[in-house]
Amino acid sequence: MFKYLFPILIVLLVFPFNTFSEDFNAADYISDGTLLYVEMENGQKFCEQMREIGLWQLFASDEWKAFFDTIPPEFVEMIRGQQKQFEMQAGVTLKDVAEAFSGHFSIAAMDVIPGPMPMPAVLLSWDMGKQADKVSTMLLQMYQGLVPGAQKEQYEYNGQTVYQLATPAMPAYCAVVNNVMLLSTSKTHLEAVLSGKHKNSLQSYARYQEIKKRTLRGRSGLFVYANAERMMQMGVQMSGQAQQVQPMIDMIGVDALKGIGTGFYFKSTQVVESFYIHMPGERKGILGKILPSKPASKNLEKYIPEDLVAFRHSYFELRGFVEAGLEALQMFAPRQHQQFMGMEQQFNQQLGVNLREDVIYNMGDEYLSSVSLSGGLIPDFAIQFSLKDPKVFTAAIEKLLQMVPKKHRYKFLWNGYNFHYFNFSSMSEPIPVAPTFVIDGNRILITLYPEMAKNLIVQKNGHFPKDMMTYLDGYEHTDIQYLNVEKLVVPLYRTAIPFVQSMIPRSEVPIEFGLLPSGNTLKKYVNNAMMVWFTDQAGMCFEMHSPFGLVGPLAALGAMAEQNSPYNEPYDPDYDDSPVDEPVKEKEPTDVVVEEPAGEGVSSELLGVEDSRTWKNTNVKSKVSVYFGKSSLKVHLFAPMPPSVLSYGNFKLTATDNLGNAIKYKPGFGFRTGSEHKKVDSYALKNVIRDKGMRLDLQFSSPSRDAKSISLTGSFEIKTAEAKTLELKSYGDLRKNLHVSEDISGLKIQFTKDCKEKSVNLRISGDPVKLKTIYAKKGETVYKSNGWSSYKSKGDTVTSYWFKDAIPDDANIYFEYADNVKVQKITVDVKDQMLP
């Protein structure tokens, strides 16, 4: 949805600013019933706090600067040249763009607009500060390239100018006050904001303030608030199956969930990511049994080893998990539940123990696991549970041990402690583990080997690491996990650097890797990581403190996976990617007609050509393919060249329509990648290729080390099918026969009752139909659709077209479609649609 909202708002920023309060905050103007609210309260303060984290300080250190200074000047100049070129074209510097994000920014989903395709009522608020004029000019240029010829209207409301844009996706309404831009998909909601502060605003809502306070802890950062209670109520209502859904909600206990908060901020040298669940009052159902409701005990803290790599200490209660699981099994699989209970009863009778009461429920309510170093190559790994009744537990364990053959179970006494361990090795098949457990007072210690238990059992004065106490900040934790990142990262770094310095061909890579920072420098700035869970009667808060954060690396991994995902190219029997001895002549361009489903921007391959060029005295065979959707173009180059050659290379395009007129284009939003044997560039084009066709002249060039340029050229003829227009009967004639279908030229038309606002739904089955547009016409007056949406239903594609004005009875409806596609069936419904 936001990919349509973004270009809509851009053009509105160049209009004269009105007056409004300087301390505008969207939370003061929207209702406390808002469904979702995303906020960056102070971008400048957020960036200032970011400079405090260890990772930022590491890259600002003198050693890193010395390493970066070895980057070849020509490469740096090339980057600066590209930056200057961008700034000249945009008329704004990157510094100006950064300053525009130094204020308040928020996105709110205030409500859901009902209809065949329910749409959220969204409000975007952006305080661009002093750089509003410059940034708006840049955004206007981007807008003109993305949405050519968009219709714009304006009117006055409460002394403010409101602009309305008709777009393919949905209408948008915008007002600019001071340096704050307000954009909404709902006219009603935007006017409510312009009317003044809300009587029951989100900012004054106690629940919102409580969640924000617990999520951000008073820091400036990115905050996301979700009204879980209202979302769940709307979801049950919209499902139309409240009687079936409500019992499930009661059984799980989700009705106790009132709100959710997510935060991302910086504290001292750490990145903090938080997640808060607001569940005040009594918790019932499955969640009430499995979610902890109190802090962990502190009896096992004294057994925390000294030389830690990692540990976890938490509240632990198995009774709730087991009972919740049995209740769910009884409800969803009563037969299996009955079988399980019978097997358990038989097992207890044979051994003379109550497995659940004497063993499982006897463990807890405290848990400690640890990984520590005691001088050997193998770290000491241990798990410890507190015991409620050690005597009953010990007696039950002794009976359970009788199930293990004597040759595998062993027992010895060491320093007054009874050690039990298992050995499953033989002379022919040694197994390198000997699971061991020791019952010591009100705890049971479990390790991989007896030696590990010896190392840990003498630990009596353990305590939390000092940096962890700083993170906890006086809070009582329910669950805490700690990782000594320094002990892992620094040794790995010191191991990897020698390989990097020796394995990289220094003569071909003009960077001095000998100046990479030392392990001691890394050690100064790398902090340890902690995950902590706080619980009280109001809710639960999960926090992740780390030197790097999880959001950034996970987003980067996701982007890398997307960029490097295998590309399944359409089969071409004439293309061979094996080495060739002689250059291969280019194929003659051929016309390809694109069949595109209605309402979908599915990219289709238009044409692929082959070309060969000599590179470094080696004959290589490359292939260029061109793809396009509604208003975009992608060029794929496949060639056996190093990634550096492809990455530094550039495409040069010359696009013209079939009349010889130049087609303007701009590079896409950063969709540019270079990898082994492949380079992809994306471009935004005016939407002329669907109507007139186009010619594309393409050249790829890249500098090389031997001062010779690598160049590949190709030309493409892109044509689209001629459009036909089908005129139907007048709307009034068709409306008289309510719910009656009529077949006209293969189109099955169905109309319902008249209404003020219109939406036209097309259900397409069988062969895909390339529908150009739909409109109504009375005389010279044309009633155009001002938005559309599409979804899949039972294998068919259903596309809804919206009309701002009611269609007159004597107006005819026209369908424009491609003549090269066989139309099997289109069902058209005109239904009530409340537009914002």
ABEGO torsion letter per residue (X at the ends): XAAAAAAAAAAAAABBBBBBBAABBAAAABBAABABBBBBABAAAAAAAAAABAAAAAAABAAAAAAAAABBAAAAAAAAAAAAAAAAAAGBBAAAAAAAAABBBBBBBABBBBEABBBBBBBBBBBAEAAAAAAAAAAAAAAAAABBGBBBBBBBBGGBBBBBBBBAABBBBBBBBEABBBBBABAAAAAAAAAEBBABBAAABAAAAAAAAAAAGGBBBBBBBBBAAAAAAAAAAAAGAAAAAAAAAAAAGAAABABBBBBBBBBEABBBBBBBBBBBEBBBEAAAAABBABBBBAAAAAABBABBABBBBBBBBAAAAAAAAAAAAAAABAAAAAAAAAAAAAAAAAAGBBAAAAAAAABOABBBBBBBBAGBABBBBBBBBBBABAAAAAAAAAAAAAABBAAABBBBBBGGBBBBBBBABBAABBBABBBBBBBBEABBBBBABAAAAAAAAABAABBBBAAAAAAAGGBBBABBBBBBAAAAAAAAAAAAAAAAAAABBAAABABBAAABBBAAAAAAABBBBBBBBBBBAAEBBBBBBBAAEAAAAAAAAAAAAAAABBBBBBBBAABBABBBABBBBBBBBBBBBBBBBBGBBBBBBABBBBBBBBBGGBBBBBBBBBBBBAABBBBBBBBBBBAAAAAABBBBBBBBBAAGBBBBBBBBBGBBBBBBGBBBBBBBBBBAAAAAEBBBBBBBBBBBAAGBBBBBBBBBBBBBBBBBBBBBBBAAAAAABBGBBBBBGGBBBBBBBBBABBBBBBBBBEBBBBBABBBBBBEABBBBBAEBBBBBBGGBBBBBBBBABBBBAABBBBBBBBAABBBABBBBBBBBBBBX
